[in-house]
Amino acid sequence: MTYRDIDILVVSTRECRNHLQVYYDFQQGAARIGSKIGVPIDITFLTAREYRERPLLEMDTLTELYRRQANEYEEI
């Protein structure tokens, strides 16, 4: 399989108070990892509300990589 980049969707919880900073933190981390593996990593950041609206064409093909434990936040 050939690909040019890796796309990662990050969804914030309702409790997130600094969305922009969280986005920048993920973006910087992805840039460091991407440079180490030689593949650009693109971050798409959605709030929980935006995610529930299912805005992406590929919503049905997303693969979940990580989710916080249910007791740490309300379900999105």
Biopython code that builds the backbone (N, CA, C, O; Angstrom):
import numpy as np
from Bio.PDB.StructureBuilder import StructureBuilder

atoms = [
    (1, "MET", "N", (0.839, -1.175, 0.000)),
    (1, "MET", "CA", (0.000, 0.000, 0.000)),
    (1, "MET", "C", (0.888, 1.244, 0.000)),
    (1, "MET", "O", (1.869, 1.317, 0.740)),
    (2, "THR", "N", (0.541, 2.201, -0.820)),
    (2, "THR", "CA", (1.302, 3.440, -0.911)),
    (2, "THR", "C", (0.493, 4.585, -0.311)),
    (2, "THR", "O", (-0.707, 4.704, -0.559)),
    (3, "TYR", "N", (1.141, 5.402, 0.458)),
    (3, "TYR", "CA", (0.486, 6.572, 1.033)),
    (3, "TYR", "C", (1.485, 7.701, 1.135)),
    (3, "TYR", "O", (2.695, 7.475, 1.168)),
    (4, "ARG", "N", (0.975, 8.915, 1.184)),
    (4, "ARG", "CA", (1.829, 10.099, 1.246)),
    (4, "ARG", "C", (1.874, 10.723, 2.627)),
    (4, "ARG", "O", (2.812, 11.448, 2.958)),
    (5, "ASP", "N", (0.854, 10.440, 3.439)),
    (5, "ASP", "CA", (0.816, 11.018, 4.768)),
    (5, "ASP", "C", (-0.070, 10.170, 5.670)),
    (5, "ASP", "O", (-0.702, 9.210, 5.230)),
    (6, "ILE", "N", (-0.097, 10.545, 6.926)),
    (6, "ILE", "CA", (-0.955, 9.894, 7.913)),
    (6, "ILE", "C", (-1.914, 10.957, 8.431)),
    (6, "ILE", "O", (-1.495, 12.046, 8.821)),
    (7, "ASP", "N", (-3.195, 10.635, 8.432)),
    (7, "ASP", "CA", (-4.209, 11.564, 8.931)),
    (7, "ASP", "C", (-4.703, 11.070, 10.275)),
    (7, "ASP", "O", (-5.075, 9.906, 10.417)),
    (8, "ILE", "N", (-4.706, 11.961, 11.267)),
    (8, "ILE", "CA", (-5.184, 11.622, 12.607)),
    (8, "ILE", "C", (-6.278, 12.602, 12.997)),
    (8, "ILE", "O", (-6.114, 13.817, 12.887)),
    (9, "LEU", "N", (-7.394, 12.052, 13.453)),
    (9, "LEU", "CA", (-8.503, 12.858, 13.946)),
    (9, "LEU", "C", (-8.447, 12.874, 15.470)),
    (9, "LEU", "O", (-8.435, 11.823, 16.109)),
    (10, "VAL", "N", (-8.413, 14.062, 16.040)),
    (10, "VAL", "CA", (-8.417, 14.233, 17.495)),
    (10, "VAL", "C", (-9.754, 14.859, 17.865)),
    (10, "VAL", "O", (-10.156, 15.872, 17.293)),
    (11, "VAL", "N", (-10.443, 14.244, 18.830)),
    (11, "VAL", "CA", (-11.734, 14.766, 19.288)),
    (11, "VAL", "C", (-11.588, 15.159, 20.755)),
    (11, "VAL", "O", (-11.195, 14.345, 21.592)),
    (12, "SER", "N", (-11.907, 16.401, 21.051)),
    (12, "SER", "CA", (-11.795, 16.885, 22.428)),
    (12, "SER", "C", (-13.040, 16.507, 23.227)),
    (12, "SER", "O", (-14.104, 16.247, 22.664)),
    (13, "THR", "N", (-12.886, 16.485, 24.520)),
    (13, "THR", "CA", (-14.033, 16.266, 25.401)),
    (13, "THR", "C", (-14.752, 17.594, 25.625)),
    (13, "THR", "O", (-14.240, 18.662, 25.288)),
    (14, "ARG", "N", (-15.925, 17.504, 26.189)),
    (14, "ARG", "CA", (-16.675, 18.730, 26.510)),
    (14, "ARG", "C", (-15.934, 19.578, 27.529)),
    (14, "ARG", "O", (-16.090, 20.799, 27.559)),
    (15, "GLU", "N", (-15.131, 18.936, 28.361)),
    (15, "GLU", "CA", (-14.439, 19.648, 29.428)),
    (15, "GLU", "C", (-13.214, 20.423, 28.952)),
    (15, "GLU", "O", (-12.664, 21.223, 29.710)),
    (16, "CYS", "N", (-12.786, 20.208, 27.743)),
    (16, "CYS", "CA", (-11.609, 20.897, 27.210)),
    (16, "CYS", "C", (-11.859, 22.396, 27.191)),
    (16, "CYS", "O", (-12.859, 22.860, 26.643)),
    (17, "ARG", "N", (-10.951, 23.149, 27.790)),
    (17, "ARG", "CA", (-11.117, 24.608, 27.887)),
    (17, "ARG", "C", (-10.153, 25.378, 26.990)),
    (17, "ARG", "O", (-10.276, 26.595, 26.852)),
    (18, "ASN", "N", (-9.218, 24.699, 26.394)),
    (18, "ASN", "CA", (-8.227, 25.393, 25.586)),
    (18, "ASN", "C", (-7.994, 24.619, 24.289)),
    (18, "ASN", "O", (-6.913, 24.074, 24.065)),
    (19, "HIS", "N", (-9.009, 24.579, 23.448)),
    (19, "HIS", "CA", (-8.957, 23.797, 22.221)),
    (19, "HIS", "C", (-7.763, 24.144, 21.335)),
    (19, "HIS", "O", (-7.103, 23.258, 20.793)),
    (20, "LEU", "N", (-7.498, 25.413, 21.198)),
    (20, "LEU", "CA", (-6.410, 25.833, 20.313)),
    (20, "LEU", "C", (-5.063, 25.317, 20.810)),
    (20, "LEU", "O", (-4.257, 24.840, 20.011)),
    (21, "GLN", "N", (-4.806, 25.404, 22.105)),
    (21, "GLN", "CA", (-3.539, 24.919, 22.652)),
    (21, "GLN", "C", (-3.428, 23.404, 22.494)),
    (21, "GLN", "O", (-2.359, 22.893, 22.158)),
    (22, "VAL", "N", (-4.510, 22.692, 22.731)),
    (22, "VAL", "CA", (-4.494, 21.235, 22.558)),
    (22, "VAL", "C", (-4.179, 20.882, 21.108)),
    (22, "VAL", "O", (-3.387, 19.978, 20.841)),
    (23, "TYR", "N", (-4.802, 21.602, 20.171)),
    (23, "TYR", "CA", (-4.519, 21.377, 18.752)),
    (23, "TYR", "C", (-3.038, 21.606, 18.448)),
    (23, "TYR", "O", (-2.403, 20.780, 17.791)),
    (24, "TYR", "N", (-2.490, 22.720, 18.921)),
    (24, "TYR", "CA", (-1.075, 23.014, 18.674)),
    (24, "TYR", "C", (-0.160, 21.960, 19.302)),
    (24, "TYR", "O", (0.851, 21.586, 18.708)),
    (25, "ASP", "N", (-0.506, 21.486, 20.485)),
    (25, "ASP", "CA", (0.298, 20.442, 21.129)),
    (25, "ASP", "C", (0.308, 19.167, 20.295)),
    (25, "ASP", "O", (1.362, 18.568, 20.082)),
    (26, "PHE", "N", (-0.861, 18.754, 19.823)),
    (26, "PHE", "CA", (-0.927, 17.569, 18.963)),
    (26, "PHE", "C", (-0.164, 17.794, 17.668)),
    (26, "PHE", "O", (0.558, 16.909, 17.208)),
    (27, "GLN", "N", (-0.320, 18.963, 17.084)),
    (27, "GLN", "CA", (0.350, 19.271, 15.821)),
    (27, "GLN", "C", (1.876, 19.223, 15.970)),
    (27, "GLN", "O", (2.569, 18.679, 15.110)),
    (28, "GLN", "N", (2.388, 19.787, 17.053)),
    (28, "GLN", "CA", (3.837, 19.774, 17.275)),
    (28, "GLN", "C", (4.346, 18.353, 17.497)),
    (28, "GLN", "O", (5.384, 17.969, 16.958)),
    (29, "GLY", "N", (3.613, 17.577, 18.291)),
    (29, "GLY", "CA", (4.013, 16.186, 18.518)),
    (29, "GLY", "C", (3.985, 15.376, 17.232)),
    (29, "GLY", "O", (4.881, 14.572, 16.976)),
    (30, "ALA", "N", (2.957, 15.590, 16.426)),
    (30, "ALA", "CA", (2.844, 14.869, 15.152)),
    (30, "ALA", "C", (3.977, 15.258, 14.203)),
    (30, "ALA", "O", (4.500, 14.414, 13.475)),
    (31, "ALA", "N", (4.349, 16.520, 14.214)),
    (31, "ALA", "CA", (5.454, 16.969, 13.351)),
    (31, "ALA", "C", (6.764, 16.295, 13.761)),
    (31, "ALA", "O", (7.547, 15.892, 12.901)),
    (32, "ARG", "N", (7.008, 16.169, 15.070)),
    (32, "ARG", "CA", (8.232, 15.499, 15.537)),
    (32, "ARG", "C", (8.246, 14.032, 15.129)),
    (32, "ARG", "O", (9.252, 13.527, 14.629)),
    (33, "ILE", "N", (7.127, 13.353, 15.345)),
    (33, "ILE", "CA", (7.055, 11.928, 14.986)),
    (33, "ILE", "C", (7.161, 11.765, 13.474)),
    (33, "ILE", "O", (7.877, 10.891, 12.986)),
    (34, "GLY", "N", (6.448, 12.607, 12.739)),
    (34, "GLY", "CA", (6.486, 12.526, 11.279)),
    (34, "GLY", "C", (7.883, 12.701, 10.716)),
    (34, "GLY", "O", (8.260, 12.015, 9.766)),
    (35, "SER", "N", (8.661, 13.618, 11.295)),
    (35, "SER", "CA", (10.029, 13.815, 10.805)),
    (35, "SER", "C", (10.913, 12.612, 11.126)),
    (35, "SER", "O", (11.831, 12.295, 10.369)),
    (36, "LYS", "N", (10.641, 11.945, 12.244)),
    (36, "LYS", "CA", (11.428, 10.757, 12.602)),
    (36, "LYS", "C", (11.137, 9.576, 11.686)),
    (36, "LYS", "O", (12.036, 8.802, 11.358)),
    (37, "ILE", "N", (9.873, 9.438, 11.272)),
    (37, "ILE", "CA", (9.521, 8.287, 10.428)),
    (37, "ILE", "C", (9.485, 8.630, 8.945)),
    (37, "ILE", "O", (9.285, 7.753, 8.104)),
    (38, "GLY", "N", (9.678, 9.904, 8.627)),
    (38, "GLY", "CA", (9.739, 10.317, 7.236)),
    (38, "GLY", "C", (8.392, 10.382, 6.529)),
    (38, "GLY", "O", (8.320, 10.294, 5.303)),
    (39, "VAL", "N", (7.327, 10.537, 7.310)),
    (39, "VAL", "CA", (5.981, 10.633, 6.740)),
    (39, "VAL", "C", (5.250, 11.782, 7.436)),
    (39, "VAL", "O", (5.156, 11.795, 8.664)),
    (40, "PRO", "N", (4.732, 12.741, 6.673)),
    (40, "PRO", "CA", (3.980, 13.827, 7.303)),
    (40, "PRO", "C", (2.729, 13.297, 8.003)),
    (40, "PRO", "O", (2.075, 12.381, 7.507)),
    (41, "ILE", "N", (2.405, 13.874, 9.149)),
    (41, "ILE", "CA", (1.202, 13.505, 9.892)),
    (41, "ILE", "C", (0.314, 14.738, 9.965)),
    (41, "ILE", "O", (0.713, 15.777, 10.492)),
    (42, "ASP", "N", (-0.889, 14.607, 9.432)),
    (42, "ASP", "CA", (-1.854, 15.704, 9.449)),
    (42, "ASP", "C", (-2.854, 15.494, 10.573)),
    (42, "ASP", "O", (-3.411, 14.407, 10.725)),
    (43, "ILE", "N", (-3.080, 16.539, 11.360)),
    (43, "ILE", "CA", (-4.015, 16.481, 12.476)),
    (43, "ILE", "C", (-5.287, 17.243, 12.107)),
    (43, "ILE", "O", (-5.231, 18.396, 11.681)),
    (44, "THR", "N", (-6.420, 16.587, 12.274)),
    (44, "THR", "CA", (-7.723, 17.249, 12.198)),
    (44, "THR", "C", (-8.284, 17.238, 13.606)),
    (44, "THR", "O", (-8.339, 16.187, 14.246)),
    (45, "PHE", "N", (-8.700, 18.394, 14.093)),
    (45, "PHE", "CA", (-9.167, 18.518, 15.468)),
    (45, "PHE", "C", (-10.640, 18.906, 15.460)),
    (45, "PHE", "O", (-11.027, 19.891, 14.832)),
    (46, "LEU", "N", (-11.455, 18.127, 16.160)),
    (46, "LEU", "CA", (-12.881, 18.425, 16.278)),
    (46, "LEU", "C", (-13.282, 18.465, 17.747)),
    (46, "LEU", "O", (-12.737, 17.738, 18.577)),
    (47, "THR", "N", (-14.239, 19.325, 18.049)),
    (47, "THR", "CA", (-14.839, 19.272, 19.374)),
    (47, "THR", "C", (-15.806, 18.093, 19.407)),
    (47, "THR", "O", (-16.156, 17.543, 18.362)),
    (48, "ALA", "N", (-16.233, 17.711, 20.592)),
    (48, "ALA", "CA", (-17.186, 16.608, 20.716)),
    (48, "ALA", "C", (-18.466, 16.916, 19.946)),
    (48, "ALA", "O", (-19.033, 16.036, 19.298)),
    (49, "ARG", "N", (-18.914, 18.147, 20.016)),
    (49, "ARG", "CA", (-20.129, 18.548, 19.282)),
    (49, "ARG", "C", (-19.927, 18.408, 17.771)),
    (49, "ARG", "O", (-20.791, 17.873, 17.076)),
    (50, "GLU", "N", (-18.800, 18.884, 17.267)),
    (50, "GLU", "CA", (-18.526, 18.766, 15.835)),
    (50, "GLU", "C", (-18.467, 17.306, 15.408)),
    (50, "GLU", "O", (-18.988, 16.942, 14.354)),
    (51, "TYR", "N", (-17.835, 16.473, 16.223)),
    (51, "TYR", "CA", (-17.723, 15.053, 15.903)),
    (51, "TYR", "C", (-19.101, 14.391, 15.795)),
    (51, "TYR", "O", (-19.328, 13.585, 14.893)),
    (52, "ARG", "N", (-20.005, 14.717, 16.690)),
    (52, "ARG", "CA", (-21.357, 14.147, 16.664)),
    (52, "ARG", "C", (-22.100, 14.504, 15.383)),
    (52, "ARG", "O", (-23.009, 13.781, 14.974)),
    (53, "GLU", "N", (-21.730, 15.602, 14.750)),
    (53, "GLU", "CA", (-22.366, 16.022, 13.498)),
    (53, "GLU", "C", (-21.840, 15.247, 12.293)),
    (53, "GLU", "O", (-22.343, 15.419, 11.183)),
    (54, "ARG", "N", (-20.836, 14.396, 12.497)),
    (54, "ARG", "CA", (-20.265, 13.524, 11.463)),
    (54, "ARG", "C", (-19.865, 14.306, 10.194)),
    (54, "ARG", "O", (-20.400, 14.045, 9.116)),
    (55, "PRO", "N", (-18.932, 15.255, 10.319)),
    (55, "PRO", "CA", (-18.611, 16.144, 9.208)),
    (55, "PRO", "C", (-17.678, 15.571, 8.139)),
    (55, "PRO", "O", (-17.540, 16.158, 7.065)),
    (56, "LEU", "N", (-17.045, 14.450, 8.415)),
    (56, "LEU", "CA", (-16.048, 13.919, 7.475)),
    (56, "LEU", "C", (-16.667, 12.895, 6.532)),
    (56, "LEU", "O", (-17.517, 12.101, 6.936)),
    (57, "LEU", "N", (-16.241, 12.918, 5.294)),
    (57, "LEU", "CA", (-16.744, 11.952, 4.319)),
    (57, "LEU", "C", (-16.434, 10.517, 4.724)),
    (57, "LEU", "O", (-17.225, 9.611, 4.464)),
    (58, "GLU", "N", (-15.291, 10.310, 5.356)),
    (58, "GLU", "CA", (-14.838, 8.961, 5.697)),
    (58, "GLU", "C", (-15.202, 8.550, 7.120)),
    (58, "GLU", "O", (-14.535, 7.683, 7.684)),
    (59, "MET", "N", (-16.215, 9.129, 7.710)),
    (59, "MET", "CA", (-16.569, 8.834, 9.107)),
    (59, "MET", "C", (-16.754, 7.338, 9.360)),
    (59, "MET", "O", (-16.396, 6.845, 10.430)),
    (60, "ASP", "N", (-17.298, 6.623, 8.404)),
    (60, "ASP", "CA", (-17.573, 5.196, 8.595)),
    (60, "ASP", "C", (-16.326, 4.321, 8.474)),
    (60, "ASP", "O", (-16.377, 3.130, 8.782)),
    (61, "THR", "N", (-15.219, 4.892, 8.033)),
    (61, "THR", "CA", (-13.999, 4.099, 7.865)),
    (61, "THR", "C", (-12.904, 4.471, 8.863)),
    (61, "THR", "O", (-11.775, 3.995, 8.747)),
    (62, "LEU", "N", (-13.228, 5.317, 9.839)),
    (62, "LEU", "CA", (-12.235, 5.709, 10.839)),
    (62, "LEU", "C", (-11.861, 4.515, 11.718)),
    (62, "LEU", "O", (-12.700, 3.665, 12.016)),
    (63, "THR", "N", (-10.619, 4.461, 12.121)),
    (63, "THR", "CA", (-10.130, 3.439, 13.037)),
    (63, "THR", "C", (-9.749, 4.118, 14.351)),
    (63, "THR", "O", (-8.893, 5.003, 14.375)),
    (64, "GLU", "N", (-10.380, 3.705, 15.426)),
    (64, "GLU", "CA", (-10.089, 4.306, 16.723)),
    (64, "GLU", "C", (-8.750, 3.802, 17.243)),
    (64, "GLU", "O", (-8.515, 2.596, 17.315)),
    (65, "LEU", "N", (-7.873, 4.739, 17.607)),
    (65, "LEU", "CA", (-6.557, 4.381, 18.132)),
    (65, "LEU", "C", (-6.504, 4.449, 19.644)),
    (65, "LEU", "O", (-5.803, 3.666, 20.285)),
    (66, "TYR", "N", (-7.246, 5.385, 20.214)),
    (66, "TYR", "CA", (-7.193, 5.577, 21.666)),
    (66, "TYR", "C", (-8.465, 6.276, 22.123)),
    (66, "TYR", "O", (-8.992, 7.149, 21.433)),
    (67, "ARG", "N", (-8.950, 5.880, 23.297)),
    (67, "ARG", "CA", (-10.086, 6.561, 23.933)),
    (67, "ARG", "C", (-9.838, 6.548, 25.429)),
    (67, "ARG", "O", (-9.458, 5.523, 25.994)),
    (68, "ARG", "N", (-10.053, 7.686, 26.067)),
    (68, "ARG", "CA", (-9.933, 7.731, 27.526)),
    (68, "ARG", "C", (-10.948, 6.789, 28.152)),
    (68, "ARG", "O", (-11.964, 6.456, 27.542)),
    (69, "GLN", "N", (-10.663, 6.368, 29.363)),
    (69, "GLN", "CA", (-11.591, 5.510, 30.090)),
    (69, "GLN", "C", (-12.901, 6.250, 30.331)),
    (69, "GLN", "O", (-12.899, 7.460, 30.552)),
    (70, "ALA", "N", (-14.014, 5.532, 30.289)),
    (70, "ALA", "CA", (-15.332, 6.137, 30.402)),
    (70, "ALA", "C", (-15.510, 6.933, 31.693)),
    (70, "ALA", "O", (-16.241, 7.923, 31.704)),
    (71, "ASN", "N", (-14.867, 6.528, 32.763)),
    (71, "ASN", "CA", (-15.025, 7.263, 34.015)),
    (71, "ASN", "C", (-14.251, 8.577, 34.041)),
    (71, "ASN", "O", (-14.407, 9.351, 34.986)),
    (72, "GLU", "N", (-13.432, 8.851, 33.047)),
    (72, "GLU", "CA", (-12.663, 10.082, 33.009)),
    (72, "GLU", "C", (-13.446, 11.232, 32.343)),
    (72, "GLU", "O", (-13.078, 12.397, 32.497)),
    (73, "TYR", "N", (-14.494, 10.917, 31.624)),
    (73, "TYR", "CA", (-15.265, 11.968, 30.951)),
    (73, "TYR", "C", (-16.627, 11.413, 30.573)),
    (73, "TYR", "O", (-16.856, 10.204, 30.599)),
    (74, "GLU", "N", (-17.516, 12.314, 30.225)),
    (74, "GLU", "CA", (-18.821, 11.887, 29.736)),
    (74, "GLU", "C", (-18.676, 11.415, 28.310)),
    (74, "GLU", "O", (-17.816, 11.902, 27.576)),
    (75, "GLU", "N", (-19.507, 10.471, 27.909)),
    (75, "GLU", "CA", (-19.482, 9.999, 26.522)),
    (75, "GLU", "C", (-19.724, 11.158, 25.580)),
    (75, "GLU", "O", (-20.538, 12.036, 25.868)),
    (76, "ILE", "N", (-19.019, 11.171, 24.448)),
    (76, "ILE", "CA", (-19.195, 12.243, 23.482)),
    (76, "ILE", "C", (-20.340, 11.953, 22.554)),
    (76, "ILE", "O", (-20.636, 12.755, 21.668)),
]
sb = StructureBuilder()
sb.init_structure("model")
sb.init_model(0)
sb.init_chain("A")
sb.init_seg("    ")
for serial, (resi, resn, name, xyz) in enumerate(atoms, 1):
    if name == "N":
        sb.init_residue(resn, " ", resi, " ")
    sb.init_atom(name, np.array(xyz, "f"), 0.0, 1.0, " ", f" {name:<3s}", serial, name[0])
structure = sb.get_structure()
